[in-house]
Amino acid sequence: MARQQTRRNETLRRPESAEKRAQQAVALFGAETAMAGTREELWIAVHS
């Protein structure tokens, strides 16, 4: 468990992993937004 924690701290210290995390967050947010968009379109289609 302690070993896992150190590994996590090492990845946090690496700048390229922070960039990767940022890209993942952007991708996730984009996916969520796209999903919300389709949900909205679906609602409009059903209720019109």
Order of alpha helices (4+ residues) and beta strands (2+ residues): alpha-alpha
